[in-house]
Amino acid sequence: MWWGLLCAVAAAVAYGVASVFQAVAARAVDDGGSGVDPRLLVRVLRQWRYVLGLGLDALGFVAQLVALRVLPLFVVQAALAASLAVTAVAALAVGARLARREWTAIAVVCAGLALLGASAQSEGSAPVGTAFHAGLLVVVAVLAVAGWGAGRAPERIRTPALGLIAGLCFGTVALAGRVLTVTGVGSVLTDPAAYALAAAGVLAMLFFASALQRGSVTTATALMVVGETVVPSVIGVLVLGDSTRAGFGTAAVAGFVLAVAAALALARFGELESPQETAT
């Protein structure tokens, strides 16, 4: 199980550093438009920082998939939310300053992850039927429509809605990765979860980049963290058989709450701001 925890932390580090590069690229191609524009991904892919971030995302994704095979979803998703602590520390390299409250949040994230690590037990997913796998594709379709509508909503609704929907897409990626059949190439290609994973991943990047491009990074990131942690973690417990070591239930709940709450306190680091903005 220890290597699963190591993979979850490695994924958080990779995602945290990647978000720095990707956010700078998203702002660099801001054309002043509104709504969700699929061409945004084409424009940001011309930015070397975004491509580098995607490379780190790929490494993080592999580590995440490994962790999802052996750890409960609530552990892995809380660890991924902790990538905001990594981003906050990475921002120091470009002149950002962290307030005492933010250093405290980073310490709390670490404490929360330590509690989750102590309470986790190695386990695979409980058997689920084909309907669950196919249902993930339906969820992706619903999220796609919801995200497209959110992109056309008034500004005060647009950013938080896109952030939340992006988080739910990331959560769908985690659920699909958890139940994906990986006994061979053929099993992957015939599993609806594989296509749900790919589609949800693309939608998550598009919606989150759209939210960051025009709206408040703190709002978008906070809602994204809620969407990618709470919903899949609940489904993991209720449907996929996730549990804790005997007698560690309270520690797991406390660790999850601490890690996610502290990540929310670091939400402004979902995007790298200028040193002047970050210092305020």
N, C-alpha and C positions, 0 to 999 in steps of 0.2 A: 504493500500500500504506500510505502514511503516514496516510491518513484512516481506514483500517481500524484501525490502532493507536490513533488518537485516539478512535474510537468504543468500542473495548474499554476504554480508560481512563475514558471518560465513563460507560460502563455501570457500572464498578466504583465510581465516585464516587456515582452515583445509588443503587445498591444499598446502599452503605455507609451513607449518610445515612438511607435508608429503613428499614434494620434498626433504627436507634435508635428511631424512632417506633413501629414495629410491635412491638418487644419490650416497650416500656412499655405498649402497649395490651393485649398478651397477658397480662401480669401483672395488669393492672387488672381483668380479667374472670375471674380464677382463682376457680373455685367449689369448689375442694378435691376435685373428682372425679378419677377415673382413667380410663384408656383413651382411645381416639381418638373424639372426639365431633364430628361434622360441624357441630353447632350452634355450635361454637366460632367458626367463621368468621362466622356470623351475628352473634354477640355482639361480636366485635372490629370488625366493620364499622360498629357503632354508635359506635365511638371515632373522633373526628376525627383523632387521630394516626395510626391505622391507615389511614384513607382517604388522608391525605396521603402516607403511606408507599407506598400502592398507586399513587398518581399518579407518584411518583418511580420506582417499579418499572416502570411502563409506559414511561416515558422510557428507563430503562436497558435494558428489553427490546428496544425498537426499535433502540437503539445496538448491543446485543448481536447482533441478527439481521444488521445490516449488517456487523459485524465478522466474523461466522461465514461470510459469503459470500465473503470475500476472504482470510481468515487461517486457518492451521491451528488445529484445536481445542485443541491443547496451549497455544497462545499465548493464545487467548481465555479458556479456562477458568482458566489461571493468573492472568490479569488479574482475573477475577471473584473468585477467592480473595483477591486483594489488597484487595478491598473491606473486609476486616477492618481493614486499616491505616487506611482512611478512617474507619471507625466509631470506632477508637481515638482518632484525632485529634478527631473530632466530639464525643467524650465529654468532651473538655476544656472545652467550652462550658457543660457542666452541672456543673462542679466536680470532674471526675475528675482523677486524677494518674497520669502514666505513669512507671514505673520505668525505669532506664537500660537494662535488658534489653529493654523494650518499644520504646524509641526505637531501639535497635539493630536490633530485628526490622523496624521500619518502614523503616529504611535498607536492610536486606538485601532486603526486598520490592522496593524501588525498583531496587536493583542487579540482582535477578533479572529483573525486567521489562525492564530495559535490555538485558540479554543476550538475552532472548527476542526483543525488538524488532529487535536487530541480526541475529539468525539467521533470522528469518522471511522467507518469500517469499510473494508474492501468489499465491493459487491458489483454484480452486473445488473442489467435491467431485468425486471420481472417480465415474463412473456406477455406480449400484447398481440392482438390479432392484426390481420391485414387492414381492417377498418381503421385502426389507429394510424397506421402508416399512410393510408390514402387520405385520412382526415387531415393530415398535416398539409397536403396539397390544397385542400379546401381552405384551410386557415391562411395559407400563403395568398390565395386568390382574394380572400376577404381583406387581408391586410393591404394588398396592392390597391384595391379600390378605395379603401379608407385613406391610405397615404396620398393617393392622387386627389381625393376630395380635400384632405387637410391642406395640401399645397395651394388650394384656391380659396381657403378660408381667410377671414380677416386676420391682420397681423397678430393681434393679441391671442388668437386661438392657434394660428398656424404653427408657430415655433414649438410650443409645448406638445401639440398634437403630433407633429412630425417626430419629435424626440421620443414620445411614448411609443408610437408605431414602429419606429426604428428599433427601439428596445425589444418590443414584442417579436420583431423579425429576428433579432439576434437570439432571443429566447427560443424561437422555433428552430433555429440552426442547432442550438444545444440539444433540444428534444430529438430532432432528427438524427443528430450524431450519436445520441445515446442508444436509439433503437435500431440504427442502421445495421442491416445484415452484411457482414463482412467475411463470409466464409469463402468467397471467391469473386472474381471479376464478374461472372455471370449473375451472382446473387446481388451484387451492388447495382448492376445495370437494370435489373428487373424489380428493384425495390423502390416504391414511390417515395420513400423517405430520402433517397439520394437526390431526387429532383427537387423535393421540397427544401432540402438543405442548400442546394445551389441557388435556387430562386430566391429563397429568403435572405441568403447572404448578399446577393446583388441588391435586392430591395433595401436591406438595412443600410448598406453603404450609400445608396442614392438618397434615401430619406434623411439620413443623419447629415450628409454633406449639404443637402438643401436647407436643413434647419440651421446649421452652422453658418451658412453663407450669408443669411440675411437677418438672423435673429439672435437672441440672447444665448450665449454659450452655456451659462449657468442653468438656465431654464431647460434648454434642450438636453443637456447632459444629465441633469437630475432626473428628468422623466425617462430618459433612455436607461439609466441605471435601474430604476424601479421596474420598467418593463422587462429587462433582461434577467433580473434576479428573482423577483417575487413570484411571478406567474409560473415559470418553468420549475422553480423549487417546490411550489405547492403541488404541481402536477407530478413531480418526481415522487413526492411522499404519498399522494393519494392514489396514483395509478401505476407508477413504475417500481414501487416497493422500496424506495429509499428509506433508510433508517440510520440510527446511531448505535454506537457501542452501548451495551447494557449499562444503565445508570448515568449516561452522559447526555440525555435528552435536554436537560436544562442548560448545560454548557453549550450544546450545539445552537440552541435558540439564542442564547446570549451572544455567542460568537457571531452568528449571522446578523443579528440586529446591530451589534457594534460595528462590524465591517461595512455593512451597507450604509448605516447612518453616517459613519465617518467619511465614506466615499461621497455621499451627498454633500457633506461639508466642503469637499474638494472639487465640487462640480464645475467651478469656473475653469479648472484646468482641463476640461474636455476639449478645449481649444487653446492653442498657444497664442496669447496676446502679446502686444508689445511690452517691453520692460516697464514703460511708464504706466500702461494700463494695469499690468499685473501687480505693480507695487501699490496701487491704490486700494 
